[in-house]
Amino acid sequence: MNIFRFLGDMTHLISILILLLKIYATKSCSGISLKTQELYALVFLARYLDLFTDFISVYNSVMKVVFIASSLAIVWCMRRHRVVRRSYDKELDTFRHYFLVAACLALALLVQEKFTFLEVLWAFSIYLEAVAILPQLVLLQRSGNVDNLTGQYVFFLGAYRAFYILNWIYRYFTETHFSRWISCVSGLVQTALYADFFYYYFISWKNNSKLQLPA
């Protein structure tokens, strides 16, 4: 644990709380991609199966449970909640996310640090998380206007990965045997996908105007 990882975990948690606030306070999931949320649920379920086999710390275990439970709750609300599901932008959320799942699974079978069941699932979750935001970004570009809570959700989600890059740099220089290069490369890819969004987010903040993305 270091300050960069802690800040990364906290910004990730903030992004989830913002999304839950949007859904439960407004009873709306407008502007939110169900496909991205399903991908994140799959990411956490695949990555945190070691919850039942390895204990690192209470903090680590609690965060794993929080991420799994919150992601499943969000997917349930968007699919099953009788009020929330009515606001889902199904016509805009058409990204074929199953192609991402298939490609990431194939890559995990080919490239991983150790060919074991849990390590393959871990690599799969890392690869999938790197691209899970794509359906969300595509939906926002198609809709054009981005409401305040949705914009903050995506911003904090991107900030979480940026802090994790600093965490990996810190660990590379302070740990003798740091070998999580899959996380590093995937994290760079994931952060790069947010670059366009970050630019327009900064412009809207600077001009104190509503966030709008080019269609």
Disulfide bonds with the S-S distance in Angstrom:
none
